[in-house]
Amino acid sequence: MPRAAFSPKESPAALARRVQAICAALRATYPDAHCELNYSNPLELLIATILSAQCTDVRVNQVTATLFQKYRTAADYARVPQAELEKDIQSTGFYRNKARNIQAACRALVERHGGEVPRTMEALTALAGVGRKTANVVLGNAFGLNEGIVVDTHVSRLAARLKLTRETDPEKIERDLMQLVPRADWTLFSHWLIWHGRRRCRARKPDCAHCEIRALCPSAAQG
């Protein structure tokens, strides 16, 4: 793909200005950007995010529409027979592993946190099936705490196309983005990139011709 005329030796100051412009453009383009998983409390968001691994948000929302009516508390998930929970979440894929993680995490919530979802990165990532990505989703969206930046496939792809990082490991990508993006925008930044990735900058056929940040993208197709 032909590239725009960006210097491979972009200075830190120039990169900072470009990131600021990217944030401003995406904020204007997606003023209502938000987490597209349906939830009404931190526990529901935690469960939905665990289910979202290797699964679309649309499918997760279909499953949780009934799941969240059946299971209201961490104790509900912890005490149900695993086979029954597996059946309830089967269509999200990898359901055996997800069921094990959900039950182990919910047992820990009951035993260590009074059944409540904790508000720290350390406590969340100590739960089964919860890494930095899931913890960032919960902290940023359920609690309004900017402790990091969610790095999913969309964020990874766009960060690379925008030349904001050379890393491929999600935690290293997150580290680079955290150095570039103002902390107040960390949660929103991931939403902006995810929304843009789903609506404009798709993996196989990015719509560069109509892209709102084309002028700021070193990878934008020319012509």
C-alpha positions in Angstrom: 0.0 0.0 0.0 1.5 3.4 -0.9 2.3 5.6 2.0 1.8 9.3 2.7 4.8 11.6 2.9 5.7 11.1 6.6 9.3 11.1 7.6 10.6 7.8 9.0 12.5 10.0 11.5 9.4 11.8 12.9 10.6 13.8 15.9 9.0 13.2 19.3 7.5 16.7 19.2 6.0 16.1 15.7 4.7 12.7 16.9 3.1 14.3 19.9 1.4 16.9 17.7 0.2 14.3 15.4 -1.3 12.2 18.2 -3.0 15.3 19.6 -4.5 15.9 16.2 -5.6 12.3 15.8 -7.3 12.4 19.2 -9.1 15.6 18.3 -10.3 14.3 15.0 -11.5 11.0 16.4 -13.2 12.7 19.3 -15.1 14.8 16.8 -15.9 11.8 14.6 -17.1 9.6 17.4 -18.5 11.8 20.2 -20.6 9.0 21.5 -17.9 6.3 21.5 -18.3 3.8 24.3 -17.9 0.1 25.2 -20.2 -1.9 22.9 -20.6 -4.7 25.4 -23.9 -4.5 27.2 -23.7 -4.4 31.0 -25.4 -2.7 34.0 -22.8 -3.2 36.7 -19.1 -4.1 37.1 -19.7 -7.8 37.5 -21.7 -8.0 34.2 -18.9 -6.1 32.4 -16.3 -8.4 33.8 -18.2 -11.5 32.7 -19.0 -10.0 29.2 -15.3 -9.1 28.7 -14.1 -12.6 29.6 -16.7 -14.0 27.1 -15.5 -11.5 24.4 -12.2 -13.3 23.9 -12.2 -14.6 20.3 -15.8 -13.6 20.0 -17.7 -10.6 18.6 -19.4 -8.1 20.9 -22.6 -8.8 19.0 -22.6 -12.5 19.9 -21.6 -11.8 23.5 -24.5 -9.3 23.8 -26.9 -12.0 22.5 -25.7 -14.5 25.1 -25.6 -12.1 28.0 -29.1 -10.9 27.3 -30.3 -14.1 29.0 -27.2 -14.9 31.0 -27.5 -11.8 33.1 -31.1 -12.6 34.0 -30.1 -16.0 35.2 -26.9 -15.1 37.1 -27.2 -12.0 39.3 -24.2 -12.3 41.7 -20.7 -13.7 41.8 -22.0 -16.4 44.1 -24.5 -17.4 41.4 -21.7 -18.1 38.9 -19.6 -19.8 41.5 -22.1 -22.4 42.6 -23.7 -23.4 39.3 -22.5 -26.8 37.9 -19.8 -26.0 35.3 -21.5 -28.1 32.7 -24.6 -25.9 33.0 -22.6 -22.7 32.7 -20.8 -24.1 29.7 -24.1 -24.7 28.0 -25.2 -21.2 28.7 -22.2 -19.6 27.1 -21.4 -22.3 24.4 -22.0 -20.1 21.4 -19.2 -17.6 22.5 -16.6 -20.3 21.7 -13.9 -21.7 24.0 -16.7 -22.1 26.4 -15.1 -24.8 28.6 -12.1 -22.6 29.4 -14.3 -19.5 29.8 -16.6 -21.3 32.2 -13.7 -22.4 34.3 -12.3 -18.9 34.4 -15.6 -17.3 35.2 -16.2 -19.7 38.0 -12.7 -19.4 39.5 -12.9 -15.6 39.2 -16.3 -15.5 40.9 -15.2 -17.8 43.7 -12.3 -15.4 44.3 -14.7 -12.4 44.3 -16.8 -14.1 46.9 -13.9 -15.3 49.1 -11.6 -12.3 48.8 -13.8 -9.3 47.9 -17.2 -9.8 49.4 -18.6 -10.7 46.1 -17.7 -7.3 44.6 -15.5 -6.5 41.6 -12.3 -4.9 42.9 -11.1 -1.5 41.6 -7.4 -2.0 41.2 -5.3 -3.5 38.4 -3.4 -5.7 40.8 -6.6 -7.3 42.3 -8.3 -7.7 38.9 -5.4 -9.3 37.2 -5.1 -11.8 40.1 -8.5 -13.2 39.0 -8.6 -16.2 36.7 -8.9 -15.3 33.0 -8.3 -11.6 33.7 -5.3 -9.9 32.0 -4.5 -6.2 31.6 -6.9 -5.9 28.6 -9.9 -7.2 30.6 -8.8 -5.2 33.7 -8.5 -2.0 31.6 -12.0 -2.6 30.2 -13.5 -2.9 33.7 -11.5 -0.1 35.3 -12.1 2.4 32.5 -15.7 1.7 31.8 -17.3 0.4 35.0 -15.3 2.6 37.4 -14.0 5.5 35.3 -10.4 4.8 36.2 -7.7 5.4 33.6 -5.1 2.8 34.6 -4.1 1.8 31.1 -5.3 1.5 27.4 -7.2 -1.5 26.1 -5.3 -3.1 23.3 -7.4 -5.5 21.2 -7.0 -6.5 17.6 -8.4 -3.2 16.3 -6.2 -1.0 18.6 -3.1 -3.1 17.6 -3.9 -2.8 13.9 -4.5 1.0 14.0 -1.6 1.7 16.2 0.6 0.0 13.7 -1.0 1.7 10.7 -0.7 5.1 12.4 2.9 4.3 13.2 2.4 5.0 16.9 4.4 1.9 17.8 6.7 -0.7 16.3 5.7 -3.3 18.9 3.5 -6.3 18.3 3.1 -7.5 21.9 -0.1 -6.0 23.4 1.5 -4.9 26.7 4.3 -3.2 24.8 1.9 -1.5 22.5 0.0 -0.3 25.5 3.1 1.0 27.1 3.9 3.0 23.9 0.4 4.4 23.6 0.3 5.4 27.3 3.4 7.5 26.7 1.7 9.3 23.7 -1.9 9.8 24.8 -3.0 12.0 27.7 -4.0 9.9 30.6 -7.5 11.5 30.7 -8.1 10.1 27.3 -6.8 6.5 27.8 -10.2 4.8 28.0 -11.7 6.9 25.2 -8.7 6.5 23.0 -9.2 2.7 22.8 -12.9 3.3 22.1 -12.0 5.7 19.3 -9.6 3.3 17.7 -12.0 0.4 18.1 -14.9 2.3 16.6 -12.7 3.6 13.7 -11.4 0.0 13.1 -14.9 -1.4 12.9 -16.4 1.4 10.8 -13.6 2.7 8.6 -10.1 1.2 9.0 -11.1 -2.4 8.6 -8.4 -5.1 8.5 -8.8 -6.3 4.9 -10.1 -3.3 3.1 -9.6 0.0 5.0 -11.7 2.9 3.6 -8.8 5.3 3.2 -10.8 7.5 0.7 -13.3 8.5 3.3 -11.1 8.3 6.4 -11.4 11.2 8.8 -7.7 10.9 9.9 -6.3 10.1 6.5 -4.0 13.2 6.5 -2.6 12.1 9.8 -1.9 8.5 8.8 1.4 7.4 7.3 -0.2 4.2 5.9 -3.1 5.9 4.1 -3.6 4.9 0.5 -2.9 7.7 -1.9 -4.8 8.7 -5.0 
